[in-house]
C-alpha cells in the first residue's frame, strides 16, 4: 500500500509546474518562509530552473528584494501576507506608473473571496494574476505520515471557527481514494469529519469516482482533533515527539543549531531511534558511537589494499553516520537540559490526574511551577487543561486563582488564551449546583436532578473506561521493547484513535458499534466484511508524533498496515499558541 506514496509528490510537482509554465519568461520566485520546507518535499531547484525561475527569495516582513520584471509570489492563503504584497506592488507602481513589471500570486491551498476582495480594496486587482495550488498530501518522516502541512489549520478551524479549508482536506482524501481505491468502510468521528465526508461524496459526483472495484484500504477513519485532546496535551516520551516539542520539526527537517537544518528522512540512525522511548535513546547512541569508533580504529590497522577498498565502500557511509550521530547527541543534550529536571515529575503528575488522584496536590504543583518560573509557560497551561479535562471542569474559585497566578507571572497579553481554551473545552468551569439559583419551591426538584448527576463519571472518564485507554499494568512497562501502545506516554495512556483501530482489528469492537463509544460518529459501509487489516486514518486538525509512534507499534505487533494522513502536525504547545 505504501509503495504508491511517492505518486502524491509527483502529482503535487505536476500541479506546480503547470502553473509556472503558464507564466512567460524569466521570473523571480518570492516565497513565504513557512512554505519553503514543504516545497522542498515536492520540487527541487533544478526543476524550478527548468521552468525559467531565475532567483528564489524569501519574504521577510515587508522587505521584498526582487527586481525582475516578472515576480511570482508563492504563499499560504494569509491576509497579512497578501497585504504586504499589495503594499509592495503599490510602492513599485508609485515609483514608475509605466512599469512593465508583471505580478503573479500563487495561493496555497486555495483562493478565498476575502483575498480577492483585499486585492480589489488595495487597488491591485487588475495588476495581479492569481492562481491556487492545492498540493496533495506530502510524505513526511520516511513516508510514515502524509500531511497537508497547513500550519494554521487548527487555529482557523477550531479556534476561529473558519471552515474555509475543510474542502482542501476533503479534496486530499478524495485524491488518495483515487490512488488506493474507495474503502468499503468509512468512519467519521466529529462534526467537521462528517462535513468532510459529505464533501468527498460531492466530489465523487462532480469530479468522478475511482474506476477500480477493490480497494487497498479496508477502513478509512476521519476524526476531528477535539475527539482526543489528551494525546496532544500529555507529555510524550518518544524521541521524535520530544524532538518536535523542543525544536518543532518542519516538514521532515529540524533546526538544532541556529540556521542548521537537519533532514530527518532517510537517516539510518534516526530511523532506528525515532520511535524509541527517550530513556533508551542515549544508551543506543552511545553504543552506536562505540561501533563507529571501533570501525575507525580497525581502519588504522588496515593494509594499503584494504584501505583502498574501505575508502571506496565504507568511508562515506561512516562519515555520514558520524555526522548524524553528532547531531542527534546534541539534540538529546538540549532535550535533557530543557525537560530532564522536570520530566519525571510532570509524567507522575499527569498519571495521577488520569487516575483521578488528589486534585489539590496537582493544583499545588501547578502553583509551584508558576512561582518558581523554571518551567515553560505552555507546559503549565497544558497541565491546567489536563486537570480541567480529567475533573470535568474546575470550580470558579480554582479557575480564577490559576488564571490570576498565570497572568500575574507572564503578563496580561495572555488573557485571551483563557477565553479560547474555554471555548475549546480545555479549561472550563464546572456546571456547579448553587442554592442561590433556585427558589424554595423548586429546590426539591433541583436536588432530585442534581444528585444522580454527581455520581456520574465525566465524559473523558467514560471514554477512557469504554475504550480501555489507561492500561492496568501489573508489572512495570518494558519501554525498551514495548508491546503496549501506551509506552508513547510512559505507560499512562493509549491514544484514543490508536486504541479504536486496535479494537476494530481484534474484533473486540464491531464497526457498527463505534457510535456507542464516540458521540457524533457515523459509519458508512458498502460490504459486510468484518476483517479490517488496512487502515487510512485522517486527522482533521493535526496528528501528533506520539500517535504516529503508537500506530507504528500497532503495525509491528499485528502485521496490519496503517496509512496516516492529517491536515498538519500538532502538539500541545501548538494548541496553546493557537489560542493566543
N, C-alpha and C positions, 0 to 999 in steps of 0.2 A: 504493500500500500504506500509506504513512504518513498518508494523509488520514483514516484511521479512528482514529488515535491518540487524539484528544480524547474518543472514546466511553469510553475507560478511566476518565478523570476523572469523567465523568458517572455511570458505574456506581459508582465509589467514593463519590461525593457522595450517590447514592441510598441506598447502604447505611448511611451515617452518619445521614442524615435519617430513615430508617426507625427506627433505634434511638432517636434523640432524640424522635421523635414518640410513642414508647411511654411516655415519661417525662412524667407530667402536670404542669401548672402552670408557673409561673415558676421558673427554675433558674439556678444559677451553674455555669459550666464551669471546672473546675480541671485544667490541662494540664501534662503533663511538658514542660519547656522543649525537650527534644530532638525533640518531636513537632510543635512549632509550625510550622516551615518546611515540612515535608512536608504538613501540614494546609492551609497557605495555597495549595498547588498543587491542592487538592481543593475547598475550600469557602471562601467569603468571609464576612465578618462579617455582611453583610446577610442571608444565608441562615440563619445562626445566630440572628439576631434574630427572623426569621420563625418559628423553632421555639421561641420563648419563652425563649431564653438571655438572661438579664439582664446578667450581667457575666462576663468571662473573666479568670481568674487563672493565674499560673504557680506551680508547686510549687517552693519554694525551701527545700531541706532539709526539716526537719520543720515549717516555718512555713507554715500554710495560713490565708489571711486571710478566706475566705468566711464569711458569717454567715447566708446564705439557708437556708430550711427544706428546700430540695431542692438537693443538691450532687451534681454529676456529675464523676467523675474520669476523664480520658482519658489513658491512659499506655501505654507499651510494656510488654509482659509481662516485668516485672522484680521479683524477690522483694524487693529492697531498698526499692523504691518502694512496693510493696504493704505492707510492714511499716510505713513511715511513715504510710500511710493508715490502717492498723489502729490505730496509736498515736493518730492524730488522732480517730478515731471513739470510741475508748475514753476519751480525755480529755473529749470532748464529752458522752458518756453519764455519766461520773463527776460532771460539774458539774450535770447535770439528768437524773435517771433517767427522768423522764416526758417528756423531749424528744420532739417530733414530727418532728424532722429526719429526712429520708429520704436515704439514701446509695446512689449508683449507681456502678458501676465498669465502664468500657469498656476492654477489654484489646486492644491491637494487637500481633500479628495474631491471637492465639488464646488461649483459656483453656487452662491446663495444670493437671494434677492437683496439682502442687506448690503452685500459687497457692491453689486451693480448700482444700487441706489447711492452709495457713498461715492462711487466714481462719478456719477452724474452730479451730485451735490458739489464736488470739488472741481467740476468743470473739465475733467479729463476723459470723460466717457468716449468722446469721438477720437481721442488720440491713442487709446489703448485697445489692443485686440486681446480678448480674454479666452483662455482655454481652461478646461478642467482635466485633471489627471487623477483618475481613480485607479491607483495601482492595486494589484492583487495582494493577498496575504504574503508577507515577507518571511522567509525561513530564517530562524534565529537559533543560536545555541546548537550548532551542528544538526539542523533540521528537526530539533526537538519541539520547537514552538513555531506557530505561524501567527504573525501579528500584523495588524494594520499600522502599527507604530503611530497611532494618533494620541499624542501625549496628553492632550487636554480632554479626551473623550469622557472620562469620569466626571470631570468638573462641569462640562457642558450639560451632560445628561442628568446626573444625579443631584448635583449641587444647584445648577441654574435651571433645570427642568427643560433644557433646549433639546428637542428631539430631531434637530436638523440632520444629524449624521447617522441616525438609525438606518436610513436607506442604504448608506455606504456599507454598514455591517451586513445588511440583508443581501446586497449585491455580491459581497465577498463570499458568503455562504453559497449563494446561487452558482457562482463560478466553480467552487470546489465540488458541488454536486455534478457539474458537467464533467469534471475531471475524474471523480471516483464513482459516480452514479448516485441516484437518489435513494437514500436509505429507506428500508421498509418500515423503520420505526423512528419517529421524531418526537422528542420530549421537550417541552418548553416550560421553564420554571421562572415565573415573574411576569409583570405587565409588559416590560419592554421586549422580552423574549417572545412573547405571544404576538406583539406587534410586528416584530421582525419576521416571524413565521408567516404571518399573513402577507407581508411584502414579498417574501420568497414565492409564495403561491401566485401572487400577481405577476411577478417576473416570469414564472413558468408560462402563464397565459399570454403575456405580451412579447416576451423575448425568446421563448422556446423552452422545451424540456430536454433532458438528456435522452439520447437515442437508445442507449443500451438498456436492456431489460433488467439486468442484475446490477448489484452494487458491491463495491469493495467494503462498504461500511454497513454494519448490521444496525447500528443505532446512532442517531445524532441527538445530542443533548445541548440545547441552547439555554443558558442560565444567566440571570441577572446577578451582578456583583453583590447586590444587597441581600441576596439569599444567605450568604455566609461571610459576614464581615470579620468573624473571628480569625479566619485564615489570613487576613491582611493585618490584623492588629496584634496578634500574638508574636512573641519574639521567635523568629525562625532559627534553625540550628544547622542547616546545611551550608556548605561553603558558598555556593553561588548565591543563595538568598542573603547571606550576610554580606557578600561582595556587593550585592545590589543595595542593601540597606546603607552601607557605609559610603560607597563610591558612586552608586546609581549607574548601572550598566546601560549603555546607549547602543541599542541595535547590534549587539554582539561585540561591542568594544567597551573597555573600561579604562578610565583615566586614573592611574595610580599616582603618578607624579605630575606636577604641573606641565600640561602640554604633551605628555607622553601617553598616547592612546594605544592600549594593548588589545590586539584582536584575540577573542576567545575561541572562535570557531576553528576546528581542525588542529587544535593544540593537543598533542598526545598527553601531556601532563595534566592539563585542565580537564580533559575528558575522563581521566582516571580519578579526579578528586571533586568534580563539580557537585555530585550528589552525596558526598560523604558527610557524615556528622562532623562538625567542626572540631570536636575533641580528638578526632583521629586524622585530621589533615596534616598537622605539623609533624607528627611521627612519620607519616608517609613521605613527606617532603624531605625529612632527614635521611630516611632510607634511600630515597632517590639520589640525594646528594652524595651519599657514600658510594652508590653504584657508579655514578658518573666519575667520582674521584678515583675509583678502582680502575675504570676504563682508561683514565688519563695516566695513572701510574703504570698500567700494563703497557701503554704505548711507549713509555720511556725505555722499556727493555726490548723493544722490537728490533729486528734486523732491518737492513735497508729495504729489502724487497717487501717485507711485512708492513713497514711504514708507508710505502708507496700505495699498497692496497688499502691500508687504513685511511689514508688521506682521501683516496678516491671514493671509498664506500661509506665510511662511518664518521669522518671528522665533521662534515657539515651537520649531520644529524645530532651528534654530541654537542656541538657548539650551540645549535638551536635549543636543545633541551636545557643546557646550562643557562642560557639567557632566559628561557621561560621559567625555569626553576627560581632564578633570582627574582623575577617579577612576582611570582606567587608567594615567595617567602616574605618579600616586602609588604605585600598585601595583607598577609596573615599578621605581621607585626603591627600594622596600623589598625587592623580589626581588633586585635587583643588590647592594644593601647586605648582604643575608644570604648570597647564594650567589656573587656575582660574583667575589670574590677566589679562591675555591676551585673554581669550576665547571669550568674547563678542565682543571685538574689531576685532578679526580675523573673527568671523562669520559675523559681519557687513560689513567688507571689502570684504569678499567673495560674500556676497549678492549683494553688489554694482557692483562687476565685472560681475556677472551673469546678472544683469540688464543693463549692458553696461554703467555704470556711469563713472565719470571722471577718466580717466586713470592716470592723473598726481597726483591726490590725493593718488591713490594706490601706485604709484612709490615712492612718498614721505614717505608713511607709511613703505614700504619695506626698504627704506634708513634709516629711524629712527630705525627700528628693528635691522639692521646691526650695526648702530653706537652705540646704547645702549647696545648691546651684552647681552640682557636679555631674548632672545627667542632662542629656539632650532634651530640650523642651517638648519635642514631638513624642519622645518616649514616655514622658509624663502624661501627655494628652492621651496617648494610646492606653495607658493604664487606667486613666479615668473613664475612658469609653468602655474598656473591658469590664470594669466594675459595674458600670451602669447597665450593660447588656446582661451580665450574669445575675444582677439583682433585680432585673426588670424595672430599672429606673432607681433613682436615689431620692431621698426626701428633699424638700425645698431647702431646708437648713443646710444639708450636706452639699447640695449643688451650689448654693450661694457661697458657702465657705470655700470650697475648692476653686470656684471661679474667681473669687476675690483674691485668694492667695496667688493664683497663677498670673492674673492681670497685674497685681502689685509687683510681682517678681520680674515679669517680662515686658510689661508695657500695655497701655490701653489700645494700641493698634491691633492687639489680639482679641479684642472684644467681639468682632464679627464672627470669629471662628466658632464661638459657642452657639451663636444663632444657627449657623449652618450645621453644626454637629447635632443640634437638637432636631433640625429639620430632617436629617438623615436617620434619626432614631438612635444615634450613637451616644448621646449624653442627655438624658431626659429626666424629668421629674415624675416620680410615682403618682399615679392617679389615686391619691390617698382619700380615705373617707374622713370627712370633718363634720363635727356636730353643728358647726355654725352654718352649714349649707342646707340644713334640713329643718323643717318645722316639727313641733312636737307631735302633730297629728300623723306625720309621715315617718316618724322615727322608727316605728316597728317594721314598716315595710323596707326601709333603707337597711336596717340591720339584717333583715332576712335576705336581702340581696347581696350584702357585702360579706357576711360571714362565710358562706360557701366559697366565695372567690378567694379568700385569704388562704385556703388550703390548696388552691390550685398552683401548679408549677408555672414558671414563666414560659413564654413561647420558646425561648432559647433552650431551656432545660427539657422541654417536651421534645424538641427536635433532637437533642443530644440523646435522650433516652430511646426514642424510636429508632434512630439510626446507629446507636451504639458508638457514639463519637469519642467517648472517653474510655480508653482501654482499662480493663480490670487486671492489672499486672500482678500476678502472684510472685513473680521473680523479676529482678532488675532487667531492664531492657538491654538488648545487645545492640549497641549503636555501631559497632564495627562491622557486623554482618547482619543488618536488620531484616526482620521478617514481618514487621508491622509498620504500616504507613504512618503511624503516629510518631515515628522517630524524627520526622521533619520538624516537630515541635517538642523535641526531647522527651517523647513518650507520653505527653499530656493530652493530645488532641489529634483526631484524624480529620483532615479537611472534608467537609460535608459532601461535596460533589464527587470526590475520590471514593468515599465510602458508598455513595449511591451506585457508582459504576461497579464497585466490588460486589455489592448485594445483588445487582441485576445479573451480573455474570455468574455468581454462585447459585442463583436461583432462590436465595433467601427472600427476595422481593420480586414479584412479577411486575412487569411494566405498567399494567393497568392499575396497580396499587400506588403508583407514585403520587397521585393527588392526595392520598391519605397521609403521606409523610411530609409533603410540601404544600402549603396553601398556595393557591393561584397557579397550579400546574395543569398542563394539558398534554394528553398523549394522543398521537396520531399513528395508526398502524395500517399497513396495506396487505400484510400477510399474517398468518397465525404462528409463525416460527417463534420459538422461545429461546433458541440458542443465540446468545449475544456474545460475540468474541472480538469484534472490531468496533471501535467507538470513535466518533468525532465529537469532541467537547468544545463548545464555543462560549466564551465568557464575554457577555455584554458589560463592559466597564472595566475589564482588565483581569489578568491572571497573575498569580504570584509564583515566584520560583520555587517556593515550598510546595505548592500544589503540583507543579511540574515534576519535582523530585518524587513526590508520592505516587504520581501516575507511572513514572518510570520504574519504580519499585514494583508496582502492581503488574506491569508488563513482564518484569523479570520473574516474578513469583508464579504467574498464571499462564504465561505464553500468549496472552491477548495482545492486541495492537491498539494503541490509543493515539489518535491524532489530536493535538491541542491547538485550538485557534482562539484568538482574542482580539479585541479592539486595540489593546495596548498591554504593556507590562505594568504592574502596580505593586505597591507595598503600603504599609501603614503610614509612613512618612508622607507619601504622595497624597494619600487621602486627607491627612491633616493640612497639608499645604493647599490642597484644592479648596478647602473650606475658608481660606483667608480671603 
